[in-house]
Amino acid sequence: QAIGVCAIAKGEYLAQQIADLVPKTSKNWQLWTEFHLGGFAKLSPELLAFVKDFYQTHQICLDPIYTSKTVRALFEKISTNAFNGQKIVLIHTGGVQGWRGFEQRGLVNINSLFGDILL
């Protein structure tokens, strides 16, 4: 089953657009719209704390727009046993260079999140 995580607020309309693109009989997909955390390119203290903890635990840098919200959504669903032991593949779509723009606007300090890694 393919699952997408919507990074924008009020993105429920995207489910119909996806349904229009897949075969009418396909029920093998979902779109989670409740994990946008305020909307596109919004950084909450909760999301920043998750990104920092995830990096410290796994040494994987998540981008600030898409993958951080996707991984957080996945972890939340796993914590509720939503997958019942099924194997999961998550695709990290990149985008970590987006942190530079947030830093240039004074919204984050990359070194405090990730140490001395180069983005």
C-alpha positions as CSV (number, residue, x, y, z in Angstrom):
1,Q,0.0,0.0,0.0
2,A,1.3,3.5,-0.9
3,I,0.8,6.2,1.7
4,G,1.4,9.9,1.2
5,V,1.7,12.5,3.9
6,C,0.3,15.9,3.0
7,A,2.6,18.8,4.0
8,I,-0.1,21.5,3.4
9,A,-3.0,22.5,5.5
10,K,-6.5,21.8,4.1
11,G,-5.0,19.3,1.6
12,E,-7.9,16.9,1.7
13,Y,-8.8,17.9,-1.9
14,L,-5.6,16.2,-3.1
15,A,-7.2,12.8,-2.3
16,Q,-9.6,13.3,-5.2
17,Q,-6.8,14.3,-7.5
18,I,-4.9,11.1,-6.6
19,A,-8.0,9.1,-7.1
20,D,-8.4,10.5,-10.6
21,L,-4.9,9.3,-11.4
22,V,-5.1,5.7,-10.2
23,P,-7.3,2.9,-11.6
24,K,-10.8,3.2,-10.2
25,T,-10.6,-0.2,-8.6
26,S,-7.4,0.6,-6.7
27,K,-7.8,1.0,-3.0
28,N,-4.1,0.4,-2.3
29,W,-3.3,4.0,-1.3
30,Q,-3.9,6.5,1.4
31,L,-3.3,10.2,1.9
32,W,-2.7,11.3,5.5
33,T,-3.7,15.0,5.7
34,E,-3.6,15.5,9.5
35,F,0.2,15.8,9.8
36,H,0.9,19.1,8.2
37,L,1.8,20.7,11.6
38,G,0.5,24.2,10.7
39,G,0.9,24.1,6.9
40,F,3.5,24.1,4.2
41,A,7.0,25.2,5.3
42,K,5.8,25.8,8.8
43,L,8.2,24.9,11.6
44,S,6.8,24.2,15.0
45,P,8.9,23.7,18.1
46,E,7.5,20.2,18.2
47,L,8.8,19.4,14.7
48,L,12.2,21.0,15.4
49,A,12.5,18.9,18.5
50,F,11.6,15.7,16.5
51,V,14.1,16.5,13.8
52,K,16.9,17.1,16.3
53,D,16.1,13.9,18.3
54,F,15.8,11.9,15.0
55,Y,19.2,13.2,13.9
56,Q,20.8,12.4,17.2
57,T,19.4,8.9,17.3
58,H,19.8,7.9,13.7
59,Q,22.3,10.4,12.1
60,I,19.9,11.0,9.3
61,C,19.1,14.7,8.5
62,L,15.4,15.3,7.6
63,D,14.3,18.2,5.5
64,P,12.2,20.9,7.0
65,I,9.3,20.8,4.6
66,Y,8.3,17.2,3.6
67,T,10.3,14.3,5.0
68,S,10.4,15.6,8.6
69,K,6.6,15.6,8.6
70,T,6.4,12.2,6.9
71,V,8.8,10.5,9.3
72,R,7.0,12.1,12.3
73,A,3.7,10.9,11.0
74,L,5.1,7.4,10.4
75,F,6.5,7.2,14.0
76,E,3.2,8.4,15.4
77,K,1.3,5.7,13.4
78,I,3.8,3.1,14.5
79,S,3.3,4.0,18.1
80,T,-0.4,3.2,17.8
81,N,0.5,-0.2,16.1
82,A,-1.2,1.0,12.9
83,F,0.9,-1.3,10.8
84,N,0.5,-4.4,13.0
85,G,4.1,-5.6,12.4
86,Q,4.0,-5.1,8.6
87,K,7.3,-4.2,6.8
88,I,7.5,-0.5,6.0
89,V,9.6,1.3,3.4
90,L,9.9,5.1,3.7
91,I,11.4,7.1,0.8
92,H,13.5,10.0,2.0
93,T,13.0,12.5,-0.9
94,G,15.9,14.8,0.1
95,G,15.4,18.5,0.4
96,V,17.8,19.0,3.3
97,Q,19.2,22.1,1.6
98,G,16.0,23.8,2.6
99,W,17.4,24.3,6.0
100,R,19.7,27.0,4.6
101,G,16.7,29.1,3.7
102,F,15.3,28.8,7.2
103,E,18.7,29.7,8.7
104,Q,19.1,32.7,6.4
105,R,15.7,34.0,7.6
106,G,16.9,33.5,11.2
107,L,14.3,30.8,12.0
108,V,16.8,28.0,12.9
109,N,20.5,27.5,13.7
110,I,21.7,24.5,11.6
111,N,24.6,23.8,13.9
112,S,22.3,23.6,16.9
113,L,20.2,21.0,15.1
114,F,22.8,18.9,13.3
115,G,26.2,19.9,14.6
116,D,28.9,20.5,12.0
117,I,27.4,18.5,9.1
118,L,27.4,20.3,5.7
119,L,24.1,20.8,4.1
